[in-house]
Amino acid sequence: MQEIIINALLGVVIAVSAVFLIVIDHMKRGMTRKQRKMMMRIFIAAVFLLIIRMIPEGVFEAFDDAAFVGAGRLSRFILYVADYLIIGYDILKKAVRGILNGRVFDENFLMAVATVGAFALAIYENGDYMEAIAVMLFYQIGEWFQSYAVGRSRKSITDLMDIRPDYANIEEGGSLRQVDPDEVRVGTVIVVQPGEKIPIDGVVVEGTSALNTGALTGESLPKEAGPGDEVISGCISMSGLIKIRTTKEFGESTVSKILDLVENASSRKSKSEDFISKFARIYTPAVCFSALALAVLPPVITMAAFGADPGWGVWLYRALTFLVISCPCALVISIPLSFFAGIGGASSQGILVKGSNYLEILSKVRTVVFDKTGTLTKGVFRVVGIHHSEMEEKKLLEYAALAESSSSHPISRSIRQAYGESVDRSRVTDIREIGGGGVIAKVDGIEVGAGNDKLMREMNIPFIECSRPGTVVHLAVGGKYMGHILIADVVKPESKDAISALKASGVENTVMLTGDSEKVAGSVAAELGIDTVYSRLLPADKVEKIESIIEGAGKGKVAFAGDGINDAPVLSRADIGIAMGAMGSDAAIEAADVVLMDDDPRKISKAIRISKKCLRIVYENITMALVIKFACLILGAVGIANMYLAIFADVGVMVIAVLNAVRCLMVKKL
């Protein structure tokens, strides 16, 4: 029965390897050159082994009679050794190289000792060499499968992150010249044609186009861009030719930073990966010495204590089986692959995680702290109301815009934007900025004051307070109060859903830190459903506050999400810092551990769900591998498990673990 099963398995191996070699390779999307070479070796070794097994035993016996005694046995041995070297010569070479370099106890050493020992045992007992070759053959099949799976997952990530531009177009003498993006200086106007990637961050100066941002943000809908709009590298122009004035060098642009983050992510290992590395360094020597003890101690005790046959062959076979079972491939390969796939899956959704250690921390986040402006709000101030106006609203805005014409403050810009017409600065004289208050200027010779409550008190002008939350700019013309303008930051439409999604993802507490007034902060928090609010905070106050939150969080981790340059210290201090990447400052992105490419706060909960799925798969693989390994080790030690069960315990578990790890890439619907 065992003979039939073995031959059937060999037939399956031959058929499957032939399919991979012919069909998948013909489609040019299956294997690397190294993988094709390995599959060819598997195919040849399986065919050769099947042929050897089909040779009748009588042929070898006849060779004994025709040549010399033992000639048949020797020729049979040579055929099996030739097949063994076809499939296993590289493992033997790696094992020898490892011994010479001081790295003795690895899977190559274990496999070499087990299979060479099985050969030696077969010679000693005049038995079958099949087990030694089968162990090596199926081990190589498992190694090939692992290489193929890892290669495919890497290719998936590479395809998703294929955003590196090859060139930039510069217009010269009416024609376009392609140059290396590294050669383009800040302020240069580059041309991006339909279907081309934007090579460097900049501002559109001419033309309009729909931009495909999918590789950066995971967003399927195109984004319209026209004159004055900021665009980031890595996007693809879909519908029109646009000219862009660069604002950064290529090395500092978004695409370069993304690629650098993804390429360096694997250097920051998680605690789980460190545990597996340390475990393997202790585990492998331990099982090698255990196998040696299993081969020597029971026979010696049997012979010394009972004077019975020691059964050296039986115990040596058990020790060799023990070695094959003990290979830690499933753990050593699948755990790093799980984190790698998790980081790649997150990247495909516009979430850049700087290392697997941060992915592990994300899964333990129980408190999320937000900056307000630019994170939960758009960071764009707009005039949302004009109250108690003693003159026509347009005229009120005109006076305010003229008085604020020399200021670059966001509030001043929002007033000029609301006015909507060009401002004639020649009408404005005697401009005085009042620190922490506002501006006093003469417009057409009339004194105009625009500012807050403090300014009105300094001008001794009675004013009407605003009951609505926001920034209030009071206006006085010719010493008389004319009303006030209400300016407010606009809440992002997705912020409320983001808070709800965080609660659903297991986050227990949401906090908002802001420098705004209590009224404004409370209004935003109430609208979004945030648990705790701290207002009127300076950057240093935010660091102190995050430290107190971390102290009170217990075992749960604290994440901070922000985008401004003043958020960098807080991002660094939190257990895990999350930066809004597309609009965030370079300092914030540099200080953060996770970068959201499209500034969507909903991606925070998605990042947490991805991390939890990844960690769940990691723990599944660790548990499965250890339980099966130790169970089979016990069975092997007592003589119940043979070499074929050992192959399953090593190769089978590794294949299952790798397949499970690749699931970390599937995060689109999380």
Buried (B, 14 or more C-beta within 10 A) or exposed (E): EEEEEBBEBBEEBBEBBBEBBEEBBEEEEBBEEEBBEBBBBBBBBBBBBBEBBEEEEEEBEEBBEEEEEEBBBBBBBEBBBEBBEBBBEBBBEBBEEBBEEEEBBBBBBBBBBBBBBBBEBBEEEEEBBBBBBBBBBBBBBBBBBBBBBBBBBBEBBEEBBEBBBEBBBBEEEEEBEEBEBEEBEEEBBBBBEEEBBBBBBBBBEEBBBBBBBBBBBBBEEBBEBEEEBEBBBBBBBBBBBBBBBBBBBBEEBBBBBBBEBBEEBBEBBBEBBEBBBEBBEEBBEEBBEBBBEBBBEBBEEBBEEEEEEBBBEBBBBBBBBBBBBBBBBBBBBBBBBBBBBBBBBBBBBBBBBBBBBBBBBBBBBBBBBBBBBBBBBBBBBBBBBBEEBEBEBEEBBBBBBBBBBBBEEBBBBBBBEBBEEEBEEEBBEEBEBBEEBBBBBBBEEEBBBBBBBBBBEBBEBEBEEBEEBBBBBBBBBEEEBBBBBBBBBEBBEBBBBBBBBBBEBBBEBBBBBBBBBEEBBBBBBEBBEBBEBBBEBEBEBBBEBBBEBBEEBEEBBBBBBBBBBBBBBBBBBBBBBBBBBBBBBEBBBBBBBBBBBBBBBBBBBBBBBBBBBBBBBBEBBBEBBBEBBEEBBEBBBEEEBBBBBBBBBBBBBBBBBBEBBBBBBEBEEB
